Amino acid sequence: MINGISAEVQSQLVLSVISSLHDAKVNVLALVMDGHTINQNMVNLLGCKIMSDTINSSIQHPSDSSQNVYIFFDACHLLKI
């Protein structure tokens, strides 16, 4: 469904979905994903650094500045591949 989507578009979609869930009273604590290259690029665009010596694994919630959304890769999936 999203074959060929860019990291820029994906990051905007993720922020939009987190905001929509917040409006529906759903508290998003974390975003878990596989380590696909597009996902890694999206994480970097969102301001996280997960695959480096200096780790920053959270972003400010787009609708609630007092809350963070933590981002990490699914360890079981990474081990499988």
TABELZI-V697933 format. One record per residue. N is the residue number from 1. RES is the residue in three letters. SS is DSSP state (~ for helix, > for strand, _ for the rest). OMEGA is omega in radians with two decimals (999 if undefined). D_FIRST is the distance of its C-alpha to the first C-alpha in Angstrom with 1 decimal. Layout:
[[N & RES & SS & OMEGA & D_FIRST] [N & RES & SS & OMEGA & D_FIRST]]
This chain:
[[1 & MET & _ & -3.14 & 0.0] [2 & ILE & _ & 3.13 & 3.8] [3 & ASN & _ & 3.10 & 5.8] [4 & GLY & _ & 3.14 & 9.0] [5 & ILE & _ & 3.14 & 9.2] [6 & SER & _ & 3.11 & 12.8] [7 & ALA & ~ & 3.13 & 14.7] [8 & GLU & ~ & 3.13 & 16.4] [9 & VAL & ~ & 3.14 & 13.5] [10 & GLN & ~ & -3.14 & 12.2] [11 & SER & ~ & 3.10 & 15.8] [12 & GLN & ~ & 3.08 & 16.3] [13 & LEU & ~ & 3.14 & 13.4] [14 & VAL & ~ & 3.13 & 14.9] [15 & LEU & ~ & 3.12 & 18.3] [16 & SER & ~ & 3.13 & 17.4] [17 & VAL & ~ & 3.11 & 16.1] [18 & ILE & ~ & 3.11 & 19.3] [19 & SER & ~ & 3.12 & 21.4] [20 & SER & ~ & 3.09 & 20.1] [21 & LEU & ~ & 3.09 & 20.7] [22 & HIS & ~ & 3.11 & 24.1] [23 & ASP & ~ & 3.12 & 24.9] [24 & ALA & _ & 3.10 & 24.3] [25 & LYS & _ & 3.04 & 26.7] [26 & VAL & _ & -3.09 & 24.3] [27 & ASN & _ & 3.13 & 25.6] [28 & VAL & _ & -3.14 & 23.0] [29 & LEU & _ & -3.04 & 24.9] [30 & ALA & > & 3.05 & 22.6] [31 & LEU & > & -3.10 & 19.1] [32 & VAL & > & -3.08 & 18.6] [33 & MET & > & 3.03 & 16.2] [34 & ASP & _ & -3.05 & 16.4] [35 & GLY & _ & 3.12 & 18.2] [36 & HIS & _ & -3.10 & 15.6] [37 & THR & ~ & 3.12 & 17.0] [38 & ILE & ~ & 3.11 & 14.5] [39 & ASN & ~ & 3.09 & 15.2] [40 & GLN & ~ & 3.11 & 18.9] [41 & ASN & ~ & 3.11 & 18.8] [42 & MET & ~ & 3.13 & 17.3] [43 & VAL & ~ & 3.10 & 20.0] [44 & ASN & ~ & 3.12 & 22.6] [45 & LEU & ~ & 3.12 & 21.6] [46 & LEU & _ & 3.07 & 22.0] [47 & GLY & _ & 3.12 & 25.4] [48 & CYS & _ & 3.02 & 25.4] [49 & LYS & > & -3.09 & 26.9] [50 & ILE & _ & -3.06 & 26.1] [51 & MET & _ & 3.14 & 26.7] [52 & SER & _ & 3.13 & 30.1] [53 & ASP & _ & 3.11 & 33.7] [54 & THR & _ & -3.05 & 33.4] [55 & ILE & _ & 2.98 & 30.9] [56 & ASN & > & -2.97 & 29.5] [57 & SER & _ & 3.09 & 26.9] [58 & SER & > & 3.03 & 26.6] [59 & ILE & > & 3.05 & 25.7] [60 & GLN & > & 3.13 & 27.5] [61 & HIS & _ & -3.08 & 25.8] [62 & PRO & _ & -3.12 & 24.6] [63 & SER & _ & -3.10 & 26.5] [64 & ASP & _ & -3.04 & 29.3] [65 & SER & _ & 3.11 & 31.2] [66 & SER & _ & -3.05 & 33.2] [67 & GLN & _ & 3.04 & 30.3] [68 & ASN & > & 2.98 & 28.2] [69 & VAL & > & -3.10 & 24.7] [70 & TYR & > & -3.06 & 24.9] [71 & ILE & > & 3.07 & 22.3] [72 & PHE & > & 3.13 & 22.4] [73 & PHE & > & -3.13 & 20.8] [74 & ASP & _ & -3.06 & 20.9] [75 & ALA & ~ & -3.13 & 24.1] [76 & CYS & ~ & 3.11 & 23.7] [77 & HIS & ~ & 3.13 & 20.5] [78 & LEU & ~ & 3.10 & 22.3] [79 & LEU & ~ & -3.12 & 25.3] [80 & LYS & ~ & -3.11 & 23.4] [81 & ILE & _ & 999 & 22.0]]
